Amino acid sequence: MSLLWQRLENALQRQISDFPGIAGVAIKELSTGQMLSINGDEIFPTASSIKIHVLTQLLVRAEAGAIDLQQRIAIQPESHVLGSGVLAYLAGPLDLTLLDIAILMIIASDNTATNICIDAAGLAATNDLLRGLGLTETKLQRKMMDHIAAVREQENIATPNELVTMLELLHRDQPSPWVAQQALAILKKPKHGFIDRALPGVTVANKPGWVDGAMCDVALVYLPRRPYLVAMMSKHSLCTPRQQEQFLFDLTTTIHAHMANLDMVNQYGRLVYPPAA
C-alpha cells in the first residue's frame, strides 16, 4: 500500500474508532483496483440499500420477459407501508407503471413501492441472484417495514465489501449489460442520501439506507479519470441520528478529498489535471 493510501487508512481508522458505535468502510478505485477496507467483512443492516439488489433482480426478470415494466399497477390502500416514501401519503386513487414504482423505490426510498417490487422480483429469486453473483453475506430476508420479522432476526444484511462488489458488478455490466446500465441510470437519479449530499456537483450512483441505530450508503462516484466505489455502514449507534449522519458525511469528505487528489495528479503526485467540474 502506498504512503498516500496508508495516510487515508490511518485517518479513517481514527474516525471509525471515535464513532460511538460500530462502523465499516470499503473503497475501491476502479482504474487500478486498489482497495481499502476497514471492518469490510462485518455484517451490518442494509436498511434501504438492499433496494439496489431488488432493483437488479426486477430488471433481470424484465429482460427475461417474465414481467413488463410498462404494466400499470393500481396502488391499493391496503398495500401502503409507512416510513420513507410518498405513496402511502397520497390521496389516490393512483396507478403507475412498474418502472415508475421501481424508480420511486430508489429516489424516494418508498417502502410501499419497494414491497411491490419485491413481489414482482421475488424474494427467493433475489437471494438466488445474489448467490449466483458470489454475494454470500448479502441477504434479503424481509419486506419493508416488517418489524416483527426484524425482531425474529430476519434482517436485510450485507457487508461493506459486498456492497462495493455489487456496484462493481453493475459497473462491469453484470449480471447483463442491459440490466446493469438500467440499474445504474436509475441509481444516478437525484435522491436525499448521505454521499450525494456530501458531494454536491459530483455525479454519483448511490442508495442510502437508515433504520433505528444503523445507517449506510454505497456509491459509484464518477470522477473523470479515477472513478471509485465506496460503501459506509454503521450500527449499534450510541449517538443521535443527526450525529450518526454527520459521521457518514465526515467519512465521505475524508475519502473524497483523497480520491479527488488522485484524480488530479500524475503518478509522482504533481497536480496536472483540472479539478472535476
C-alpha positions, 0 to 999 in steps of 0.5 A: 500500500502506498504512503498516500493510501496508508495516510487515508487508512490511518485517518479513517481508522481514527474516525471509525474508532471515535464513532460511538458505535460500530462502523465499516468502510470499503473503497475501491478505485476502479482504474487500478483496483486498489482497495481499502477496507476497514471492518469490510467483512462485518455484517451490518443492516442494509436498511434501504440499500438492499433496494439496489439488489431488488432493483437488479433482480426486477430488471433481470426478470424484465429482460427475461420477459417474465414481467413488463415494466410498462404494466400499470399497477393500481396502488391499493390502500391496503398495500401502503407501508409507512416510513420513507416514501410518498405513496402511502401519503397520497390521496389516490386513487393512483396507478403507475407503471412498474418502472415508475414504482421501481424508480420511486423505490430508489429516489424516494426510498418508498417502502410501499413501492419497494414491497411491490417490487419485491413481489414482482422480483421475488424474494427467493429469486433475489437471494438466488441472484445474489448467490449466483453473483458470489454475494454470500453475506448479502441477504434479503430476508424481509419486506419493508417495514416488517418489524416483527420479522426484524425482531425474529432476526430476519434482517436485510444484511450485507457487508461493506465489501459486498456492497462495493462488489455489487456496484462493481458488478453493475459497473462491469455490466453484470449480471447483463449489460442491459440490466446493469446500465438500467440499474445504474441510470436509475441509481444516478437519479437525484435522491436525499442520501448521505454521499450525494449530499456530501458531494454536491456537483459530483455525479454519483450512483448511490442508495442510502439506507437508515433504520433505528441505530444503523445507517449506510450508503454505497456509491459509484462516484464518477470522477473523470479519470479515477472513478471509485466505489465506496460503501459506509455502514454503521450500527449499534449507534450510541449517538443521535441520528443527526450525529450518526449522519454527520459521521457518514458525511465526515467519512465521505469528505475524508475519502473524497478529498483523497480520491479527488487528489488522485484524480488530479495528479500524475503518478509522482503526485504533481497536480496536472489535471483540472479539478472535476467540474 
